[in-house]
């Protein structure tokens, strides 16, 4: 059995479509279809049921796909190990993160990791949590930095303590100039701008955003917040805040996203409104490169 056919088959299953798989493999569709046919003939069994829209694994195909992943991971580990023996620790570390966490959790760790392993290169992907999970499922990235909740059937995680939200405003919109914090009720009738998390197309599609917790906290105080903008882009909210459009509500760790800013960051109190806990996540039961394993250890202590 040719190894390349196993790889072709796994790619077809992952993409769910022969034309998409061919594009990912940088080959034409007819030769790929022929390779799948030859593989089924060699095994003397049907691996995929074909219809006009997609492909469905047969029972035999499910077993073969599972074993194919094991074979591909063994080969990949072997290749990586041989490369490390000959060249030292090297490779590319693909990380996905939500912008509000990247500035807090990554820079010092990246700096130290690169100092230890100067042959390692980095590819950084940004997006909301669902986007990061999609990239993990497609194995575009190996490590993701998101906020909980996650689907624990798909991912393993190292979680961290939750953190408070802060109100971000320009000097001209400042509330309570004498304090570094503001009471939640002081935001009543102020134009607020919130982070939003879209539903995604990954296996985990829950829609969550800051308004969930903020609205509940405001309701407990007897008022409804004046939410004038919702965005999944942190930098949009901070830019608008700098233009006096409104007050952005963001997790405290996101303060480091724009160092040396003239914006004011004030913790919300009475009550303190907490953001969902951050977490470092990776696919459960799937191969992690040596580089990814080494980097993951930075978060385990």
N, C-alpha and C positions, 0 to 999 in steps of 0.2 A: 504494500500500500504506500502510495507516495505521500510524503508529509505535506506537500503543498495542497493536496486535495482536502486534507483534514482542516487546514487553515481556511481554505475557500469555504468549506461547509460551515464552519463556525461563524465566519463573517456573514454568510447568507442568513443564518439564523438570527444573529444579532441585529442585522439591518431589517430583517423581515421582508426583504424584497431583493430580487436578483439584480435589478438595474442599479439600486442603491449600493449593493454589495460590490458590483463591478466598478462603480465609480470610486468607492473607497479603496479598492484593490488596484486601481489604475489600469483596468483592462476592459476590453469590450464585453458586452453582455453575452453574445452567442458562445464564445469560448468558455465562459464561466458556466453557462448552462450545460455545455458538453462535459465539463469536468465533473459537475454534479451527477450527470447521468452515468458517467463512467464509474464514479464512486459507488453509486447504487448497484450497478451491474457487478462490480467487484465484490460487494457485500451480499449480493443476491437478495436485496430487500429494499423496500421503499422507505426513504427517510423523511420525505416531505410530501404533503398533499398540496397540489397546486390549484389555485382558483384565479379568477380575474384580478383580484385585489391584493391578496397576500398569500403567504405560505404558512402552512400549519404542520408542526412536527407530528409524525406518527409515533406510536409507542416505542418502536425500534429507534426512531430518530431522536427521541428524548434521551434514551440511554446512550446513544452514540454521541450526542452533543455533550452530555455530561463527561464522558470519557475523553472526548476531543479537547475539552478545556483542561483536563488534567494533563494530557499529553503536551499541549501547547505551553502550559505553565512550567512543566518540567524542562522542556527545551529552552524556554526563555530564561529560567533560573540558571541552567547550565551555561548558556551563552554569556549571561551577565557575570557569572562566577569566573569563567575563563578570562573574560575581559579584565576583571578586577585583579586577577592574579598577575596578568601581564602588564597592566597599566596603573594599578592602584585604584582606590575608590574614585569612580567617575560616573558620568551619565547625566541625565536630565531629570530634574525633579519638577513634576507638574503639580501645581497647587491651585486650588480654587478657593475663593474667599468672598465674603460679602464685605463691601468697602468699610462699613462701620466697625469691623473687627480687625481688618488687615493692619491698620496703623498701630493697633495696641498689641496684638499677639505676635506679629511676625518680625519686625525690623531687627530687634536685638538677637533673636534666634537665627535669622538668616545671616546676620553679620558673623556670629560665632561659628555657624555651620560652614560658611564659605571660607573662613579662616582655617578651619580644620581640614576641609576637603576642597581645595582650590580648583580641582578639575571638574567639579560639579557645576552644571549650568541650571538656570531656573526658567521655567515658563509659568507665568502667573495669569490666572483667569479670574475675572470678576463677574458678579451677578447676584441676584437674590438667592435665598436658600434653595428654592426649587430648581433654579438653573444650575447651581453647584451640584445638587444631587443628580440631575440629568447627566452632567459631565462625568460624574463618578460612575454611574450605571453604564455609560458608553465607553468607559475606561480612557477618556481623554485626559483625565487627571487621576492621581492616586490618593491625594489627601485633600480634604475639604474643610473649610473653617466656616461654620454656620451658627445659627441660633436654634436651640431646641424649640419644638419637638422634631424628632426624626422618626423614620420607620425602622424600628430595631430588628425587624425581620430581614431588612436589606443591609443595614449598616451597623458597624461597631463604632463606639465613640469614647472619647475622653472629655468629660464635661467640666465646666468651671462654675464658680459661684455666679449667681445673678447679679446684676448691677443696676443702679438707679438711672432714670431718665433725667436729662437736663433740658432746660429751656434756653435756646440760643437766640440772641437778639442783638440788634445794632445799638449803639449808644443813644441814638435818638429815640429808640423805642424802649429804653431801659425801664424796668419796673423795680422798685425798692432799691434805690441807689446806695443805701447804707448797708446792704447785706449781699453776701455771695450766694444766697438762696432766696427762693420765693415760695410763698404758700400757694398751693394749687388754686385756691379760690381767687387769687390775684390774676389768674389767667382768664377769668370769666369775661366774656365779650371780646377778648383779644383775638385777632386773626391768627389761627394756629395752622401749622404745616406739619404733616405727619408722614412718617415712612410707611410704605405699603408693601406687602408681599403678595405677588401675583400667584394665582393658581398656575401650576406648571404642567408639563406633559410627562413628567417622570412618574414612577409608581407611587410617589408620595405627592399629593396635590392639595394639601390643606391650605386655605387662604388665611393668613394671619398678618395683622399689622398693628402698629402702635395704638390705633384707635380702640382696639379690643379692651385694653387695660385702662387707657385714659378715660374713655367714655364711662366705664364702670365706676372709676374713682370719682369723676365729676358728678355722676348721678347720685352717689352716696352723699355728696355735699349739696344736692338739691339744684343743680344746674346742668345744662347741656352745653358742651364746648362749641365754640364757633370755629369749625374746621373749614378753612378756606382753600386748602390744597392738600392733596395726597400724592406722593411720588415714591417710586421705588429707587430713585436716584438720590443718594445722600447729598452729593455735591450740588444738585439743583436746589435742594432745600437751604443749604448753607449760603449759596449765592443769592437766593431770593431774600434770605434774612439780612444779608449785607446791603441789599438795596431797599431796606425798610418796608418790604412787602408784607412780612408777617414774622411770627415767632416760630422757629423750628423746634420740634420736640424730638430729641435723638438720645441714644444710649450714651452714657458718660464716656465710654472708651473711644467714641467717635470724635471726641474733642481733638485728638491728635491727628485727625485727618488733614486739618489745615493749620499747621504750626505757624506762629507769629501772626495770627489773624487779629483784626481789631474787634471781632465779634465778642460778645459777652456770654459766658456760659454759667448758668445758675441752676443749682440742683433744686428740684421740686420737692417741697416738704409739706407736711400736714395735709394729706399723707404723702409719704415717699411713694412714688410710682416706679415699679421695678420692670426692667426689660427682661425678656426671656434669656436664660443662661446660654452662654456661648459654648461651642463644642468643636473638637477636632474629630472628623469622621472619615471612615474608609469603608470600602465594600466588605461585607462579611464573607469569610470563606474564600476570598480571591487572592491571587498572588500579589504580593507587594515587592517591589524592587528593593535591593539592598539599600539604595539611597533613601527611599521612602521610609523603610524601617528605621534607619539611623535617625532620620529627621523626626519621626514620630516619637522617638525616645525623649526628645527635648520637652515633650509635654507630659511625660509620665511621672515626673517627680515634683 
